[in-house]
Amino acid sequence: MEEELLNKIIKILNDKKALDVKTIDIKDKSSLADYMVIASGTSTTHIKALADNVEEELKKEEIYPHKIEGYNSNSWILMDYLDVIVNIFTETDREHYNLEDLWEKIK
């Protein structure tokens, strides 16, 4: 189920022109989720549109986020779908927080 959800999220993000969509398998590193998706948008408007589209498309299949954080932050939106956590950043904030490297260092 979680891999099916993961693939749906990736497709939705790619269809809306998200930049540099990456998946990190965290199931052996954390109890938070099985996968983390990281993507960038070209602007604050784009990251909100990406998050809105993920939420709208998954709602059509009765898949709802457990929690959404940062929607009004203008730089980083986190969407928690329990098995999959979606992080959508502006390019600048993605570089700043560098989640890919952070999770890679966790053993």
MMTF fields as JSON, N, C-alpha, C and O atoms, coordinates in Angstrom:
{
  "mmtfVersion": "1.0.0",
  "mmtfProducer": "UNKNOWN",
  "numBonds": 427,
  "numAtoms": 428,
  "numGroups": 107,
  "numChains": 1,
  "numModels": 1,
  "chainsPerModel": [1],
  "groupsPerChain": [107],
  "chainIdList": ["A"],
  "bondAtomList": [4, 2, 8, 6, 12, 10, 16, 14, 20, 18, 24, 22, 28, 26, 32, 30, 36, 34, 40, 38, 44, 42, 48, 46, 52, 50, 56, 54, 60, 58, 64, 62, 68, 66, 72, 70, 76, 74, 80, 78, 84, 82, 88, 86, 92, 90, 96, 94, 100, 98, 104, 102, 108, 106, 112, 110, 116, 114, 120, 118, 124, 122, 128, 126, 132, 130, 136, 134, 140, 138, 144, 142, 148, 146, 152, 150, 156, 154, 160, 158, 164, 162, 168, 166, 172, 170, 176, 174, 180, 178, 184, 182, 188, 186, 192, 190, 196, 194, 200, 198, 204, 202, 208, 206, 212, 210, 216, 214, 220, 218, 224, 222, 228, 226, 232, 230, 236, 234, 240, 238, 244, 242, 248, 246, 252, 250, 256, 254, 260, 258, 264, 262, 268, 266, 272, 270, 276, 274, 280, 278, 284, 282, 288, 286, 292, 290, 296, 294, 300, 298, 304, 302, 308, 306, 312, 310, 316, 314, 320, 318, 324, 322, 328, 326, 332, 330, 336, 334, 340, 338, 344, 342, 348, 346, 352, 350, 356, 354, 360, 358, 364, 362, 368, 366, 372, 370, 376, 374, 380, 378, 384, 382, 388, 386, 392, 390, 396, 394, 400, 398, 404, 402, 408, 406, 412, 410, 416, 414, 420, 418, 424, 422],
  "bondOrderList": [1, 1, 1, 1, 1, 1, 1, 1, 1, 1, 1, 1, 1, 1, 1, 1, 1, 1, 1, 1, 1, 1, 1, 1, 1, 1, 1, 1, 1, 1, 1, 1, 1, 1, 1, 1, 1, 1, 1, 1, 1, 1, 1, 1, 1, 1, 1, 1, 1, 1, 1, 1, 1, 1, 1, 1, 1, 1, 1, 1, 1, 1, 1, 1, 1, 1, 1, 1, 1, 1, 1, 1, 1, 1, 1, 1, 1, 1, 1, 1, 1, 1, 1, 1, 1, 1, 1, 1, 1, 1, 1, 1, 1, 1, 1, 1, 1, 1, 1, 1, 1, 1, 1, 1, 1, 1],
  "groupList": [{"groupName": "MET", "atomNameList": ["N", "CA", "C", "O"], "elementList": ["N", "C", "C", "O"], "formalChargeList": [0, 0, 0, 0], "bondAtomList": [1, 0, 2, 1, 3, 2], "bondOrderList": [1, 1, 2], "singleLetterCode": "M", "chemCompType": "L-PEPTIDE LINKING"}, {"groupName": "GLU", "atomNameList": ["N", "CA", "C", "O"], "elementList": ["N", "C", "C", "O"], "formalChargeList": [0, 0, 0, 0], "bondAtomList": [1, 0, 2, 1, 3, 2], "bondOrderList": [1, 1, 2], "singleLetterCode": "E", "chemCompType": "L-PEPTIDE LINKING"}, {"groupName": "LEU", "atomNameList": ["N", "CA", "C", "O"], "elementList": ["N", "C", "C", "O"], "formalChargeList": [0, 0, 0, 0], "bondAtomList": [1, 0, 2, 1, 3, 2], "bondOrderList": [1, 1, 2], "singleLetterCode": "L", "chemCompType": "L-PEPTIDE LINKING"}, {"groupName": "ASN", "atomNameList": ["N", "CA", "C", "O"], "elementList": ["N", "C", "C", "O"], "formalChargeList": [0, 0, 0, 0], "bondAtomList": [1, 0, 2, 1, 3, 2], "bondOrderList": [1, 1, 2], "singleLetterCode": "N", "chemCompType": "L-PEPTIDE LINKING"}, {"groupName": "LYS", "atomNameList": ["N", "CA", "C", "O"], "elementList": ["N", "C", "C", "O"], "formalChargeList": [0, 0, 0, 0], "bondAtomList": [1, 0, 2, 1, 3, 2], "bondOrderList": [1, 1, 2], "singleLetterCode": "K", "chemCompType": "L-PEPTIDE LINKING"}, {"groupName": "ILE", "atomNameList": ["N", "CA", "C", "O"], "elementList": ["N", "C", "C", "O"], "formalChargeList": [0, 0, 0, 0], "bondAtomList": [1, 0, 2, 1, 3, 2], "bondOrderList": [1, 1, 2], "singleLetterCode": "I", "chemCompType": "L-PEPTIDE LINKING"}, {"groupName": "ASP", "atomNameList": ["N", "CA", "C", "O"], "elementList": ["N", "C", "C", "O"], "formalChargeList": [0, 0, 0, 0], "bondAtomList": [1, 0, 2, 1, 3, 2], "bondOrderList": [1, 1, 2], "singleLetterCode": "D", "chemCompType": "L-PEPTIDE LINKING"}, {"groupName": "ALA", "atomNameList": ["N", "CA", "C", "O"], "elementList": ["N", "C", "C", "O"], "formalChargeList": [0, 0, 0, 0], "bondAtomList": [1, 0, 2, 1, 3, 2], "bondOrderList": [1, 1, 2], "singleLetterCode": "A", "chemCompType": "L-PEPTIDE LINKING"}, {"groupName": "VAL", "atomNameList": ["N", "CA", "C", "O"], "elementList": ["N", "C", "C", "O"], "formalChargeList": [0, 0, 0, 0], "bondAtomList": [1, 0, 2, 1, 3, 2], "bondOrderList": [1, 1, 2], "singleLetterCode": "V", "chemCompType": "L-PEPTIDE LINKING"}, {"groupName": "THR", "atomNameList": ["N", "CA", "C", "O"], "elementList": ["N", "C", "C", "O"], "formalChargeList": [0, 0, 0, 0], "bondAtomList": [1, 0, 2, 1, 3, 2], "bondOrderList": [1, 1, 2], "singleLetterCode": "T", "chemCompType": "L-PEPTIDE LINKING"}, {"groupName": "SER", "atomNameList": ["N", "CA", "C", "O"], "elementList": ["N", "C", "C", "O"], "formalChargeList": [0, 0, 0, 0], "bondAtomList": [1, 0, 2, 1, 3, 2], "bondOrderList": [1, 1, 2], "singleLetterCode": "S", "chemCompType": "L-PEPTIDE LINKING"}, {"groupName": "TYR", "atomNameList": ["N", "CA", "C", "O"], "elementList": ["N", "C", "C", "O"], "formalChargeList": [0, 0, 0, 0], "bondAtomList": [1, 0, 2, 1, 3, 2], "bondOrderList": [1, 1, 2], "singleLetterCode": "Y", "chemCompType": "L-PEPTIDE LINKING"}, {"groupName": "GLY", "atomNameList": ["N", "CA", "C", "O"], "elementList": ["N", "C", "C", "O"], "formalChargeList": [0, 0, 0, 0], "bondAtomList": [1, 0, 2, 1, 3, 2], "bondOrderList": [1, 1, 2], "singleLetterCode": "G", "chemCompType": "PEPTIDE LINKING"}, {"groupName": "HIS", "atomNameList": ["N", "CA", "C", "O"], "elementList": ["N", "C", "C", "O"], "formalChargeList": [0, 0, 0, 0], "bondAtomList": [1, 0, 2, 1, 3, 2], "bondOrderList": [1, 1, 2], "singleLetterCode": "H", "chemCompType": "L-PEPTIDE LINKING"}, {"groupName": "PRO", "atomNameList": ["N", "CA", "C", "O"], "elementList": ["N", "C", "C", "O"], "formalChargeList": [0, 0, 0, 0], "bondAtomList": [1, 0, 2, 1, 3, 2], "bondOrderList": [1, 1, 2], "singleLetterCode": "P", "chemCompType": "L-PEPTIDE LINKING"}, {"groupName": "TRP", "atomNameList": ["N", "CA", "C", "O"], "elementList": ["N", "C", "C", "O"], "formalChargeList": [0, 0, 0, 0], "bondAtomList": [1, 0, 2, 1, 3, 2], "bondOrderList": [1, 1, 2], "singleLetterCode": "W", "chemCompType": "L-PEPTIDE LINKING"}, {"groupName": "PHE", "atomNameList": ["N", "CA", "C", "O"], "elementList": ["N", "C", "C", "O"], "formalChargeList": [0, 0, 0, 0], "bondAtomList": [1, 0, 2, 1, 3, 2], "bondOrderList": [1, 1, 2], "singleLetterCode": "F", "chemCompType": "L-PEPTIDE LINKING"}, {"groupName": "ARG", "atomNameList": ["N", "CA", "C", "O"], "elementList": ["N", "C", "C", "O"], "formalChargeList": [0, 0, 0, 0], "bondAtomList": [1, 0, 2, 1, 3, 2], "bondOrderList": [1, 1, 2], "singleLetterCode": "R", "chemCompType": "L-PEPTIDE LINKING"}],
  "groupTypeList": [0, 1, 1, 1, 2, 2, 3, 4, 5, 5, 4, 5, 2, 3, 6, 4, 4, 7, 2, 6, 8, 4, 9, 5, 6, 5, 4, 6, 4, 10, 10, 2, 7, 6, 11, 0, 8, 5, 7, 10, 12, 9, 10, 9, 9, 13, 5, 4, 7, 2, 7, 6, 3, 8, 1, 1, 1, 2, 4, 4, 1, 1, 5, 11, 14, 13, 4, 5, 1, 12, 11, 3, 10, 3, 10, 15, 5, 2, 0, 6, 11, 2, 6, 8, 5, 8, 3, 5, 16, 9, 1, 9, 6, 17, 1, 13, 11, 3, 2, 1, 6, 2, 15, 1, 4, 5, 4],
  "groupIdList": [1, 2, 3, 4, 5, 6, 7, 8, 9, 10, 11, 12, 13, 14, 15, 16, 17, 18, 19, 20, 21, 22, 23, 24, 25, 26, 27, 28, 29, 30, 31, 32, 33, 34, 35, 36, 37, 38, 39, 40, 41, 42, 43, 44, 45, 46, 47, 48, 49, 50, 51, 52, 53, 54, 55, 56, 57, 58, 59, 60, 61, 62, 63, 64, 65, 66, 67, 68, 69, 70, 71, 72, 73, 74, 75, 76, 77, 78, 79, 80, 81, 82, 83, 84, 85, 86, 87, 88, 89, 90, 91, 92, 93, 94, 95, 96, 97, 98, 99, 100, 101, 102, 103, 104, 105, 106, 107],
  "secStructList": [7, 2, 2, 2, 2, 2, 2, 2, 2, 2, 2, 2, 2, 2, 2, 6, 6, 7, 3, 3, 3, 3, 3, 3, 3, 7, 6, 6, 6, 7, 1, 1, 7, 1, 3, 3, 3, 3, 3, 3, 3, 1, 1, 2, 2, 2, 2, 2, 2, 2, 2, 2, 2, 2, 2, 2, 2, 2, 2, 6, 6, 6, 7, 7, 7, 1, 3, 3, 3, 7, 6, 6, 1, 1, 1, 3, 3, 3, 3, 3, 7, 1, 1, 3, 3, 3, 3, 3, 3, 3, 2, 2, 2, 2, 2, 2, 2, 7, 2, 2, 2, 2, 2, 2, 2, 7, 7],
  "xCoordList": [0.829, 0.0, 0.862, 0.602, 1.9, 2.706, 3.466, 3.669, 3.89, 4.582, 3.614, 3.995, 2.377, 1.36, 1.099, 1.015, 0.974, 0.796, 2.002, 1.847, 3.179, 4.409, 4.406, 4.689, 4.093, 4.08, 3.033, 3.265, 1.889, 0.851, 1.346, 1.159, 1.972, 2.476, 3.539, 3.519, 4.453, 5.512, 4.911, 5.336, 3.93, 3.29, 2.597, 2.717, 1.877, 1.175, 2.177, 1.961, 3.259, 4.271, 4.905, 5.075, 5.253, 5.87, 4.909, 5.322, 3.636, 2.64, 2.489, 2.142, 2.748, 2.634, 3.998, 4.159, 4.963, 6.29, 7.093, 7.811, 6.975, 7.851, 9.282, 9.523, 10.213, 11.623, 12.32, 12.071, 13.183, 14.101, 13.388, 13.749, 12.389, 11.629, 12.508, 12.989, 12.706, 13.534, 12.752, 11.904, 13.056, 12.447, 13.553, 14.6, 13.313, 14.259, 13.525, 12.476, 14.084, 13.527, 14.025, 15.222, 13.106, 13.506, 12.965, 13.083, 12.374, 11.723, 12.69, 12.277, 13.963, 14.943, 15.643, 16.461, 15.318, 15.985, 15.075, 15.549, 13.765, 12.834, 11.48, 11.088, 10.787, 9.42, 8.401, 7.197, 8.872, 7.984, 7.166, 5.968, 7.834, 7.2, 8.095, 9.187, 7.619, 8.442, 9.237, 10.369, 8.621, 9.273, 9.124, 8.159, 10.113, 10.061, 10.245, 11.157, 9.375, 9.484, 9.904, 9.35, 10.889, 11.364, 11.269, 11.726, 10.671, 10.523, 10.661, 10.495, 10.965, 11.077, 10.079, 9.659, 9.714, 8.896, 9.676, 10.681, 9.22, 9.939, 9.634, 10.353, 8.571, 8.165, 7.259, 6.875, 6.921, 5.999, 4.631, 3.954, 4.232, 2.955, 3.002, 2.034, 4.116, 4.258, 4.258, 3.628, 4.954, 4.962, 3.568, 3.184, 2.809, 1.427, 0.567, -0.272, 0.767, 0.005, 0.346, -0.538, 1.607, 2.004, 1.323, 0.764, 1.372, 0.74, -0.767, -1.358, -1.385, -2.832, -3.192, -4.178, -2.387, -2.688, -2.522, -3.332, -1.468, -1.296, -2.525, -3.104, -2.91, -4.053, -5.34, -6.09, -5.601, -6.834, -6.896, -7.929, -5.802, -5.799, -5.954, -6.663, -5.293, -5.411, -6.781, -7.288, -7.388, -8.742, -9.743, -10.719, -9.513, -10.404, -10.433, -11.403, -9.358, -9.28, -9.494, -9.191, -10.024, -10.3, -9.038, -9.062, -7.946, -6.681, -6.467, -6.343, -6.425, -6.346, -5.056, -4.585, -4.483, -3.274, -3.592, -4.638, -2.678, -2.8, -2.593, -3.258, -1.652, -1.335, -0.627, 0.092, -0.847, -0.123, 0.475, -0.225, 1.756, 2.453, 3.104, 3.524, 3.186, 3.945, 3.267, 3.914, 1.983, 1.315, 1.44, 1.55, 1.424, 1.529, 2.945, 3.151, 3.924, 5.303, 5.978, 6.973, 5.457, 6.017, 7.352, 8.012, 7.769, 9.056, 9.138, 9.921, 8.349, 8.435, 7.08, 6.566, 6.513, 5.25, 5.502, 6.078, 5.068, 5.203, 3.803, 2.894, 3.663, 2.38, 2.624, 3.409, 1.95, 2.15, 1.01, -0.133, 1.355, 0.396, 0.707, 0.433, 1.281, 1.646, 2.75, 3.858, 2.495, 3.538, 4.486, 5.623, 4.012, 4.814, 4.726, 3.634, 5.872, 5.939, 6.427, 7.446, 5.69, 6.018, 6.535, 5.88, 7.714, 8.31, 8.419, 9.059, 7.797, 7.868, 8.485, 7.96, 9.608, 10.409, 10.533, 10.327, 10.875, 11.467, 12.892, 13.43, 13.491, 14.84, 15.849, 16.723, 15.732, 16.664, 16.564, 17.582, 15.349, 15.189, 15.547, 16.022, 15.326, 15.739, 17.253, 17.754, 17.97, 19.434, 19.835, 20.757, 19.147, 19.486, 19.292, 20.182, 18.16, 17.871, 18.524, 18.833, 18.736, 19.501, 19.082, 19.915, 17.793, 17.276, 17.868, 18.042, 18.18, 18.754, 20.033, 20.205, 20.93, 22.186, 21.967, 22.624, 21.054, 20.757, 20.31, 20.826, 19.36, 18.853, 19.869, 19.865, 20.737, 21.774, 22.77, 23.313, 23.007, 23.969, 23.428, 24.203, 22.116, 21.518, 21.686, 21.314, 22.243, 22.497, 21.386, 21.438],
  "yCoordList": [-1.208, 0.0, 1.256, 2.19, 1.282, 2.5, 2.771, 3.93, 1.716, 1.931, 2.447, 3.248, 1.996, 2.502, 3.984, 4.779, 4.35, 5.748, 6.571, 7.657, 6.068, 6.747, 7.036, 8.16, 6.043, 6.214, 7.222, 7.975, 7.246, 8.225, 9.643, 10.549, 9.821, 11.145, 11.611, 12.761, 10.738, 11.101, 11.505, 12.491, 10.748, 11.071, 12.427, 13.226, 12.688, 13.97, 15.122, 16.118, 14.988, 16.049, 16.252, 17.386, 15.163, 15.278, 15.88, 16.661, 15.521, 16.067, 17.574, 18.259, 18.089, 19.533, 20.231, 21.351, 19.548, 20.142, 20.467, 21.466, 19.632, 19.771, 19.534, 18.774, 20.176, 20.051, 19.026, 18.966, 18.23, 17.344, 16.507, 16.558, 15.751, 14.909, 13.723, 12.973, 13.57, 12.48, 11.7, 12.247, 10.411, 9.539, 8.992, 8.565, 9.009, 8.435, 7.345, 7.591, 6.155, 5.032, 5.199, 5.081, 5.474, 5.712, 4.655, 4.803, 3.593, 2.62, 1.954, 1.566, 1.806, 1.215, 2.256, 1.911, 3.541, 4.618, 5.348, 6.022, 5.207, 5.984, 5.291, 4.542, 5.557, 5.042, 6.064, 5.815, 7.204, 8.256, 7.82, 8.087, 7.146, 6.765, 5.75, 5.439, 5.24, 4.334, 5.089, 4.729, 6.149, 6.915, 8.404, 8.875, 9.123, 10.568, 11.019, 10.569, 11.905, 12.483, 13.933, 14.653, 14.348, 15.722, 16.279, 15.656, 17.462, 18.105, 19.611, 20.146, 20.273, 21.732, 22.338, 21.72, 23.577, 24.382, 25.612, 25.953, 26.277, 27.436, 28.718, 29.708, 28.704, 29.894, 29.453, 28.287, 30.386, 30.05, 29.672, 28.799, 30.321, 29.982, 28.562, 27.815, 28.187, 26.847, 25.783, 24.739, 26.022, 24.982, 24.803, 23.685, 25.885, 25.762, 25.016, 24.198, 25.289, 24.595, 23.105, 22.269, 22.772, 21.368, 20.677, 19.591, 21.31, 20.73, 20.608, 19.585, 21.642, 21.605, 20.453, 19.75, 20.265, 19.233, 17.839, 16.953, 17.634, 16.338, 16.055, 14.972, 17.028, 16.84, 16.576, 15.66, 17.363, 17.21, 15.862, 15.192, 15.468, 14.213, 12.997, 12.049, 13.024, 11.897, 11.849, 10.766, 13.015, 13.048, 12.363, 11.782, 12.424, 11.761, 10.254, 9.576, 9.743, 8.312, 8.058, 6.983, 9.08, 9.018, 8.761, 8.041, 9.366, 9.333, 10.747, 11.698, 10.872, 12.183, 12.319, 11.345, 13.516, 13.701, 13.636, 14.105, 13.052, 13.053, 14.477, 14.927, 15.172, 16.532, 17.264, 16.66, 18.57, 19.43, 20.563, 21.215, 20.79, 21.859, 22.82, 22.411, 24.078, 25.056, 25.63, 26.302, 25.384, 25.852, 27.37, 27.865, 28.088, 29.552, 30.073, 31.279, 29.17, 29.597, 30.192, 30.905, 29.912, 30.389, 29.771, 30.265, 28.705, 28.131, 26.613, 25.986, 26.007, 24.567, 24.052, 24.491, 23.127, 22.508, 21.026, 20.336, 20.549, 19.146, 18.537, 19.056, 17.418, 16.71, 15.301, 14.544, 14.956, 13.665, 12.72, 12.891, 11.719, 10.687, 9.377, 8.29, 9.497, 8.391, 7.51, 7.502, 6.775, 5.93, 6.723, 6.312, 7.864, 8.708, 10.147, 10.68, 10.764, 12.174, 12.942, 12.596, 13.983, 14.783, 16.135, 16.824, 16.508, 17.808, 18.572, 18.105, 19.743, 20.571, 21.906, 22.632, 22.2, 23.366, 24.353, 24.006, 25.594, 26.468, 25.942, 25.275, 26.233, 25.718, 26.203, 25.444, 27.453, 28.019, 27.303, 26.96, 27.076, 26.411, 24.929, 24.356, 24.322, 22.92, 22.806, 21.902, 23.707, 23.708, 23.97, 23.339, 24.897, 25.259, 24.084, 23.794, 23.421, 22.335, 21.02, 20.198, 20.812, 19.677, 18.337, 17.59, 18.054, 16.823, 15.556, 14.558, 15.582, 14.393, 13.974, 12.801, 14.921, 14.591, 14.2, 13.293, 14.879, 14.571, 13.127, 12.409, 12.687, 11.324, 10.294, 9.156, 10.687, 9.773, 9.454, 8.351, 10.41, 10.228, 9.362, 8.825, 9.227, 8.431, 6.953, 6.507, 6.219, 4.775, 3.922, 2.697],
  "zCoordList": [0.0, 0.0, 0.0, -0.759, 0.861, 0.938, -0.361, -0.723, -1.067, -2.344, -3.403, -4.257, -3.351, -4.275, -4.009, -4.945, -2.744, -2.364, -2.798, -3.357, -2.548, -2.936, -4.432, -4.847, -5.234, -6.695, -7.144, -8.09, -6.48, -6.815, -6.532, -7.344, -5.383, -4.999, -5.986, -6.423, -6.332, -7.277, -8.622, -9.224, -9.089, -10.37, -10.312, -11.24, -9.232, -9.078, -9.106, -9.796, -8.367, -8.33, -9.695, -10.141, -10.357, -11.683, -12.704, -13.561, -12.617, -13.548, -13.41, -14.373, -12.217, -11.964, -12.019, -11.534, -12.615, -12.88, -11.625, -11.588, -10.6, -9.434, -9.893, -10.831, -9.237, -9.593, -8.707, -7.503, -9.302, -8.576, -7.505, -6.33, -7.913, -6.985, -6.583, -7.433, -5.276, -4.756, -3.71, -3.005, -3.627, -2.619, -1.733, -2.219, -0.437, 0.517, 1.294, 1.89, 1.28, 2.047, 3.48, 3.742, 4.404, 5.794, 6.752, 7.968, 6.215, 7.105, 8.069, 9.162, 7.708, 8.619, 9.485, 10.337, 9.265, 9.987, 10.972, 11.887, 10.778, 11.587, 11.669, 10.775, 12.749, 12.872, 12.368, 12.422, 11.882, 11.389, 10.181, 10.095, 9.252, 7.989, 7.299, 7.774, 6.176, 5.373, 4.319, 3.998, 3.785, 2.719, 2.956, 3.557, 2.462, 2.454, 1.013, 0.319, 0.576, -0.755, -0.569, 0.261, -1.354, -1.315, -2.725, -3.683, -2.843, -4.146, -3.973, -2.877, -5.065, -5.048, -6.013, -6.99, -5.699, -6.591, -6.998, -6.374, -8.039, -8.561, -7.799, -7.934, -6.998, -6.247, -5.109, -5.026, -4.24, -3.15, -3.708, -3.166, -4.776, -5.419, -5.957, -5.824, -6.563, -7.13, -6.035, -6.202, -4.908, -3.868, -3.273, -2.928, -3.15, -2.665, -3.68, -3.301, -4.957, -6.003, -6.006, -6.193, -5.801, -5.732, -4.552, -4.7, -3.391, -2.194, -2.389, -2.045, -2.934, -3.175, -4.105, -3.882, -5.147, -6.122, -5.534, -5.806, -4.722, -4.059, -3.195, -3.262, -2.396, -1.506, -2.29, -1.952, -3.328, -4.108, -4.821, -4.797, -5.448, -6.209, -5.293, -5.632, -4.135, -3.215, -2.554, -2.263, -2.313, -1.738, -2.658, -2.184, -3.969, -4.925, -4.677, -5.018, -4.08, -3.761, -2.27, -1.752, -1.598, -0.163, 0.664, 1.662, 0.221, 0.956, 1.485, 0.714, 2.804, 3.423, 4.222, 4.808, 4.251, 5.057, 6.543, 6.993, 7.287, 8.746, 9.253, 10.186, 8.613, 9.037, 7.896, 7.099, 7.838, 6.903, 7.727, 8.502, 7.557, 8.291, 7.302, 6.22, 7.666, 6.909, 5.689, 4.886, 5.528, 4.314, 4.147, 3.025, 5.232, 5.158, 5.348, 5.485, 5.356, 5.61, 4.382, 4.509, 3.214, 1.954, 1.575, 0.661, 2.249, 1.868, 1.992, 1.279, 2.881, 3.102, 3.576, 4.605, 2.825, 3.202, 3.446, 2.604, 4.598, 4.948, 4.991, 5.639, 4.279, 4.235, 4.763, 4.193, 5.849, 6.5, 6.113, 6.535, 5.298, 4.922, 5.648, 5.138, 6.841, 7.729, 7.141, 7.678, 6.069, 5.481, 4.598, 4.367, 4.104, 3.219, 3.709, 3.911, 3.895, 4.27, 3.048, 2.45, 2.684, 1.512, 1.981, 2.763, 1.495, 1.782, 0.472, -0.47, 0.407, -0.795, -0.39, 0.455, -1.018, -0.662, -1.816, -2.979, -1.468, -2.471, -2.663, -1.779, -3.79, -4.055, -3.015, -2.598, -2.598, -1.614, -0.274, 0.326, 0.194, 1.489, 1.416, 2.396, 0.285, 0.143, 0.276, 0.945, -0.348, -0.21, 1.233, 1.75, 1.882, 3.26, 4.229, 5.028, 4.164, 5.102, 4.704, 5.568, 3.429, 2.91, 3.533, 4.047, 3.476, 4.084, 3.471, 4.171, 2.173, 1.542, 2.248, 2.58, 2.479, 3.157, 4.621, 5.132, 5.28, 6.67, 6.816, 7.672, 5.996, 6.097, 5.63, 6.099, 4.709, 4.242, 5.359, 5.411, 6.244, 7.338, 8.481, 9.273, 8.565, 9.629, 9.284, 8.199, 10.21, 9.979, 10.531, 10.424]
}
